[in-house]
C-alpha cells in the first residue's frame, strides 16, 4: 500500500480577532501525516487542537480569523486554494468527525438522506438509487444492524454510539485520504468507546487512510495512535511516538498529563497528580514558556524566553523545554513510572 505524505502542515498560525484583543489560538504548528498512519493530538481545552483541525478544512471564519502558513493536502495548499477547490477537498480528500454526533446530524432528515447527500455532492452524476445503494453498503461497513430498515430512521431513533457510527459513515462515504476525528469518543461509555476505536482501525486498514485523532484522553491515544503531538497554549510542546510518550515523556506538561491518568498498574499507589493552576488566556499568554506559571521546574529563562523544539533522548522525541536534556530524561522516566 502507498505510504505517501497526504497531509503536510507547515508553520500554521491562527489568530482570532475579538473586541477584547487578538486570540492566538494556534502558533507555528508543523507536522506531516502519511497514508495509513494515525497521529494523536492531545492537550487540555484551549490548547489549539480543534482549531488546528478546523484549519485543515479551512472552516475558520475569514472575517474574524487570520490564518498563515501552509496546509498541503495531496499537494494542494488549502489556505491559498480557491473556494471551489476547497469544497472539492472537503469530504473527498479530507473528512471530519465532529465532537457531538447529535449536533452534527440534522434532526429533520433521515440518516440515509444525510449520508446520501454527502455522496451526491461529490458524485453529481449518480442517481438517488445509486446513492442509496452506496449508503446501505456504508451502513453495513460501520456496523449498523438491519440497515435496510434503519436507513429511513431519524437521528433521535439511534443511541449515542450508533449516531457516532452514522457520522463516521458520512465522513467515509467518499473514501477520503485523511480523516480528522475530533474527540470521537468523548460522550460514549467505555465499552462503546472501544467499539468505535476498533471500527476506526478496521476502516483505516480497509481504506488505507490517515487519521488525525484529537483528544484529551491519553488512554485513547495509547489505544489508537502511532505518533502524538502534545499541545499547550496553541503550541506544540512535545512531539514523539506514543511508545516514547509513555516511557520517556520529554515535557513537564506531558509529565502532568501522565500523572493525572489512573490505571490498574498505578492503583493503590496514592492520589493522582494534578497540574496546578489553569490553562493560560490565549489573549494574554505569559512571557517566555506559556507553561511556566504551572511548572514546578521553571527558572528565570522560562519566564523570559520561549523555548524552541529540540531533539531530546534517543527515541526521536522533540520538546520545547529549557531544562537540560539529562534532567528532562531522568524526570520524564520518573513521571512515566508513577
C-alpha positions, 0 to 999 in steps of 0.5 A, a space after each residue: 500500500 502507498 505510504 505517501 505524505 497526504 497531509 503536510 502542515 507547515 508553520 500554521 498560525 491562527 489568530 482570532 480577532 475579538 473586541 477584547 484583543 487578538 486570540 492566538 489560538 494556534 502558533 507555528 504548528 508543523 507536522 506531516 501525516 502519511 497514508 495509513 498512519 494515525 497521529 494523536 493530538 492531545 492537550 487540555 481545552 484551549 490548547 489549539 487542537 480543534 482549531 488546528 483541525 478546523 484549519 485543515 478544512 479551512 472552516 475558520 471564519 475569514 472575517 474574524 480569523 487570520 490564518 498563515 502558513 501552509 496546509 498541503 493536502 495531496 499537494 494542494 495548499 488549502 489556505 491559498 486554494 480557491 473556494 471551489 477547490 476547497 469544497 472539492 477537498 472537503 469530504 473527498 480528500 479530507 473528512 471530519 468527525 465532529 465532537 457531538 454526533 447529535 449536533 452534527 446530524 440534522 434532526 429533520 432528515 433521515 440518516 440515509 438522506 444525510 449520508 446520501 447527500 454527502 455522496 451526491 455532492 461529490 458524485 453529481 452524476 449518480 442517481 438517488 438509487 445509486 446513492 442509496 445503494 452506496 449508503 446501505 453498503 456504508 451502513 453495513 461497513 460501520 456496523 449498523 444492524 438491519 440497515 435496510 430498515 434503519 436507513 429511513 430512521 431519524 437521528 433521535 431513533 439511534 443511541 449515542 454510539 450508533 449516531 457516532 457510527 452514522 457520522 463516521 459513515 458520512 465522513 467515509 462515504 467518499 473514501 477520503 485520504 485523511 480523516 480528522 476525528 475530533 474527540 470521537 469518543 468523548 460522550 460514549 461509555 467505555 465499552 462503546 468507546 472501544 467499539 468505535 476505536 476498533 471500527 476506526 482501525 478496521 476502516 483505516 486498514 480497509 481504506 488505507 487512510 490517515 487519521 488525525 485523532 484529537 483528544 484529551 484522553 491519553 488512554 485513547 491515544 495509547 489505544 489508537 495512535 502511532 505518533 502524538 503531538 502534545 499541545 499547550 497554549 496553541 503550541 506544540 510542546 512535545 512531539 514523539 511516538 506514543 511508545 516514547 510518550 509513555 516511557 520517556 515523556 520529554 515535557 513537564 506538561 506531558 509529565 502532568 498529563 501522565 500523572 493525572 491518568 489512573 490505571 490498574 498498574 498505578 492503583 493503590 499507589 496514592 492520589 493522582 497528580 494534578 497540574 496546578 493552576 489553569 490553562 493560560 488566556 490565549 489573549 494574554 499568554 505569559 512571557 517566555 514558556 506559556 507553561 511556566 506559571 504551572 511548572 514546578 521546574 521553571 527558572 528565570 529563562 522560562 519566564 523570559 524566553 520561549 523555548 524552541 523544539 529540540 531533539 531530546 533522548 534517543 527515541 526521536 522525541 522533540 520538546 520545547 523545554 529549557 531544562 537540560 536534556 539529562 534532567 528532562 530524561 531522568 524526570 520524564 522516566 520518573 513521571 512515566 513510572 508513577 
